[in-house]
Amino acid sequence: MISSGLEAPHIRSELGERILVVTPGIRPVENRPADDQKRTVDVAQAFANGADYIVVGRPIRQAGNPRAAAESIQASIAALFPR
């Protein structure tokens, strides 16, 4: 199911682990106030709210250095799920 990070907790409470939750609208904290999306969350909040997968588009595509932006987001994910 595709769900904003803000609605993911409700979906999890209703359906538990029976469904995968894909969360678009991921924004780094520094991008959130100036963005046109209204229902955004950052990487940590998305996973804390129950996302299984996240979709990150504009914060990478529109970055001055897209590779660095993607690596930064990946580092955030790795820190949330240490091995």
C-alpha positions, 0 to 999 in steps of 0.5 A: 500500500502506498501511504504518506508517512503521516498515515502509515501508523494508522495503516499499521494499527489496522493491518499490522504486518500483513501489508507492505507500506511504501512511503513517498514524500520523504524529505530531509529535515532541511527541505521540509518547510520550503517544499510544496508537499504537505504530507512529508516526513523525514527518513527516520520518521517514515520508518518509525511510523511503519514504512517498509520502503521509502521513495525519495525523488526531488531531494536527490534529483534537485540537489546540487550534488545528487550523489552526495544527497543520495549517499546522505539519505542512505547513511541515514537509513543505515544508521536506523538499521545497524547490522 
